[in-house]
Amino acid sequence: MHSTLIVARMDPESNVDVAKLFTNFDATEMPHLMGTRRRQLFSYRGLYFHLQDFDADNGGELIERAKTDPRFVGISEDLKPFIEAYDPATWRSPADAMATRFYNWEASA
């Protein structure tokens, strides 16, 4: 499984609105088209964390293909009033907001 973590800024009062947008988005076939296995959203003191797990390491490729889908474009636009780039001066795409994993551990079977 492959995971990505996007970090951004969000007013904590927006939790309900953002969760509703993703509830509607995840009810479509889009997560399956992107290879998404699980999505988790977290907030902490004005920060937003979007953890997305994929079936395989090609999640980035599948998301690139999905970017032109009207549903993907729509949720991106719908999130703009709620989610702000962590560093607006350097943000060009979601890739600029992805955290870098520096340690990983998994339980053995």
CYANA upper distance limits for C-alpha pairs under 8 A (distance plus 0.5 A):
  1 MET  CA     53 ASP  CA      7.19
  1 MET  CA     54 PHE  CA      6.18
  1 MET  CA     55 ASP  CA      5.58
  1 MET  CA     56 ALA  CA      5.71
  1 MET  CA     57 ASP  CA      7.28
  2 HIS  CA     53 ASP  CA      6.19
  2 HIS  CA     54 PHE  CA      5.57
  2 HIS  CA     55 ASP  CA      7.09
  2 HIS  CA     56 ALA  CA      6.13
  2 HIS  CA     57 ASP  CA      5.60
  2 HIS  CA     59 GLY  CA      7.79
  3 SER  CA     51 LEU  CA      7.45
  3 SER  CA     52 GLN  CA      6.04
  3 SER  CA     53 ASP  CA      4.81
  3 SER  CA     54 PHE  CA      6.53
  4 THR  CA     50 HIS  CA      8.41
  4 THR  CA     51 LEU  CA      6.29
  4 THR  CA     52 GLN  CA      5.84
  4 THR  CA     53 ASP  CA      7.09
  4 THR  CA     98 MET  CA      7.22
  4 THR  CA     99 ALA  CA      7.91
  5 LEU  CA     49 PHE  CA      7.03
  5 LEU  CA     50 HIS  CA      5.96
  5 LEU  CA     51 LEU  CA      5.01
  5 LEU  CA     52 GLN  CA      6.96
  5 LEU  CA     98 MET  CA      5.94
  5 LEU  CA     99 ALA  CA      6.02
  6 ILE  CA     48 TYR  CA      8.35
  6 ILE  CA     49 PHE  CA      6.14
  6 ILE  CA     50 HIS  CA      5.50
  6 ILE  CA     51 LEU  CA      7.11
  6 ILE  CA     94 PRO  CA      7.64
  6 ILE  CA     95 ALA  CA      8.50
  6 ILE  CA     97 ALA  CA      5.79
  6 ILE  CA     98 MET  CA      4.87
  6 ILE  CA     99 ALA  CA      6.60
  7 VAL  CA     47 LEU  CA      7.53
  7 VAL  CA     48 TYR  CA      6.17
  7 VAL  CA     49 PHE  CA      5.35
  7 VAL  CA     50 HIS  CA      7.16
  7 VAL  CA     85 ALA  CA      8.42
  7 VAL  CA     86 TYR  CA      7.07
  7 VAL  CA     97 ALA  CA      5.97
  7 VAL  CA     98 MET  CA      6.72
  7 VAL  CA     99 ALA  CA      7.19
  8 ALA  CA     47 LEU  CA      6.32
  8 ALA  CA     48 TYR  CA      5.53
  8 ALA  CA     49 PHE  CA      7.16
  8 ALA  CA     83 ILE  CA      7.11
  8 ALA  CA     84 GLU  CA      6.40
  8 ALA  CA     85 ALA  CA      5.47
  8 ALA  CA     86 TYR  CA      4.83
  8 ALA  CA     87 ASP  CA      8.50
  8 ALA  CA     97 ALA  CA      7.21
  9 ARG  CA     46 GLY  CA      6.20
  9 ARG  CA     47 LEU  CA      4.95
  9 ARG  CA     48 TYR  CA      5.83
  9 ARG  CA     83 ILE  CA      6.33
  9 ARG  CA     84 GLU  CA      5.49
  9 ARG  CA     85 ALA  CA      6.56
  9 ARG  CA     86 TYR  CA      5.90
 10 MET  CA     14 SER  CA      7.46
 10 MET  CA     43 SER  CA      8.11
 10 MET  CA     46 GLY  CA      5.69
 10 MET  CA     47 LEU  CA      6.01
 10 MET  CA     48 TYR  CA      6.03
 10 MET  CA     82 PHE  CA      6.44
 10 MET  CA     83 ILE  CA      5.53
 10 MET  CA     84 GLU  CA      6.78
 11 ASP  CA     15 ASN  CA      8.28
 11 ASP  CA     46 GLY  CA      5.85
 11 ASP  CA     47 LEU  CA      8.21
 11 ASP  CA     82 PHE  CA      7.48
 11 ASP  CA     83 ILE  CA      8.41
 12 PRO  CA     43 SER  CA      7.22
 12 PRO  CA     44 TYR  CA      8.17
 12 PRO  CA     45 ARG  CA      7.71
 12 PRO  CA     46 GLY  CA      6.33
 12 PRO  CA     47 LEU  CA      8.49
 14 SER  CA     18 VAL  CA      6.62
 14 SER  CA     82 PHE  CA      6.73
 15 ASN  CA     19 ALA  CA      6.49
 15 ASN  CA     43 SER  CA      8.28
 16 VAL  CA     20 LYS  CA      6.62
 17 ASP  CA     21 LEU  CA      6.87
 18 VAL  CA     22 PHE  CA      6.89
 18 VAL  CA     79 LEU  CA      7.37
 18 VAL  CA     82 PHE  CA      7.60
 19 ALA  CA     23 THR  CA      6.48
 19 ALA  CA     41 LEU  CA      8.35
 20 LYS  CA     24 ASN  CA      6.79
 21 LEU  CA     25 PHE  CA      6.72
 21 LEU  CA     75 ILE  CA      7.46
 21 LEU  CA     78 ASP  CA      8.04
 21 LEU  CA     79 LEU  CA      8.15
 22 PHE  CA     26 ASP  CA      6.25
 22 PHE  CA     75 ILE  CA      8.37
 23 THR  CA     27 ALA  CA      6.74
 24 ASN  CA     28 THR  CA      7.58
 25 PHE  CA     30 MET  CA      7.59
 25 PHE  CA     31 PRO  CA      8.47
 25 PHE  CA     71 ARG  CA      7.84
 25 PHE  CA     75 ILE  CA      7.67
 26 ASP  CA     30 MET  CA      7.19
 26 ASP  CA     31 PRO  CA      6.43
 29 GLU  CA     33 LEU  CA      6.84
 30 MET  CA     34 MET  CA      6.68
 30 MET  CA     66 ALA  CA      8.32
 30 MET  CA     71 ARG  CA      8.08
 30 MET  CA     72 PHE  CA      8.21
 31 PRO  CA     35 GLY  CA      6.59
 31 PRO  CA     36 THR  CA      5.39
 31 PRO  CA     37 ARG  CA      7.96
 32 HIS  CA     36 THR  CA      6.33
 32 HIS  CA     37 ARG  CA      8.17
 33 LEU  CA     62 LEU  CA      7.57
 33 LEU  CA     66 ALA  CA      7.79
 34 MET  CA     59 GLY  CA      6.89
 34 MET  CA     62 LEU  CA      5.37
 34 MET  CA     63 ILE  CA      5.81
 34 MET  CA     66 ALA  CA      7.08
 35 GLY  CA     54 PHE  CA      5.90
 35 GLY  CA     55 ASP  CA      6.26
 35 GLY  CA     56 ALA  CA      7.90
 35 GLY  CA     59 GLY  CA      6.52
 35 GLY  CA     62 LEU  CA      7.33
 36 THR  CA     52 GLN  CA      7.30
 36 THR  CA     53 ASP  CA      6.34
 36 THR  CA     54 PHE  CA      5.00
 36 THR  CA     55 ASP  CA      6.99
 36 THR  CA     59 GLY  CA      7.89
 37 ARG  CA     52 GLN  CA      8.12
 37 ARG  CA     53 ASP  CA      5.92
 37 ARG  CA     54 PHE  CA      5.54
 37 ARG  CA     55 ASP  CA      6.35
 38 ARG  CA     52 GLN  CA      6.31
 38 ARG  CA     53 ASP  CA      5.55
 38 ARG  CA     54 PHE  CA      7.53
 39 ARG  CA     50 HIS  CA      7.70
 39 ARG  CA     51 LEU  CA      6.24
 39 ARG  CA     52 GLN  CA      4.99
 39 ARG  CA     53 ASP  CA      6.85
 40 GLN  CA     50 HIS  CA      6.48
 40 GLN  CA     51 LEU  CA      5.57
 40 GLN  CA     52 GLN  CA      6.90
 41 LEU  CA     48 TYR  CA      7.78
 41 LEU  CA     49 PHE  CA      6.19
 41 LEU  CA     50 HIS  CA      5.21
 41 LEU  CA     51 LEU  CA      6.73
 42 PHE  CA     48 TYR  CA      6.36
 42 PHE  CA     49 PHE  CA      5.41
 42 PHE  CA     50 HIS  CA      6.99
 43 SER  CA     47 LEU  CA      5.92
 43 SER  CA     48 TYR  CA      5.10
 43 SER  CA     49 PHE  CA      6.54
 44 TYR  CA     48 TYR  CA      7.21
 48 TYR  CA     83 ILE  CA      8.14
 54 PHE  CA     59 GLY  CA      6.25
 55 ASP  CA     59 GLY  CA      8.06
 58 ASN  CA     62 LEU  CA      6.94
 59 GLY  CA     63 ILE  CA      6.63
 60 GLY  CA     64 GLU  CA      6.67
 61 GLU  CA     65 ARG  CA      6.93
 62 LEU  CA     66 ALA  CA      6.70
 63 ILE  CA     67 LYS  CA      6.61
 66 ALA  CA     72 PHE  CA      7.13
 67 LYS  CA     72 PHE  CA      6.22
 67 LYS  CA     73 VAL  CA      6.97
 68 THR  CA     72 PHE  CA      7.36
 68 THR  CA     73 VAL  CA      6.99
 69 ASP  CA     73 VAL  CA      6.78
 70 PRO  CA     74 GLY  CA      6.30
 71 ARG  CA     75 ILE  CA      6.73
 72 PHE  CA     76 SER  CA      6.72
 73 VAL  CA     77 GLU  CA      6.82
 74 GLY  CA     78 ASP  CA      6.56
 75 ILE  CA     79 LEU  CA      6.51
 76 SER  CA     80 LYS  CA      7.18
 79 LEU  CA     83 ILE  CA      6.33
 80 LYS  CA     84 GLU  CA      7.39
 84 GLU  CA     88 PRO  CA      8.15
 85 ALA  CA     91 TRP  CA      6.97
 85 ALA  CA     97 ALA  CA      7.71
 86 TYR  CA     91 TRP  CA      8.45
 86 TYR  CA     97 ALA  CA      7.46
 87 ASP  CA     91 TRP  CA      6.71
 90 THR  CA     96 ASP  CA      7.73
 91 TRP  CA     96 ASP  CA      5.94
 91 TRP  CA     97 ALA  CA      7.53
 92 ARG  CA     96 ASP  CA      6.89
 93 SER  CA     97 ALA  CA      7.98
 94 PRO  CA     98 MET  CA      7.16
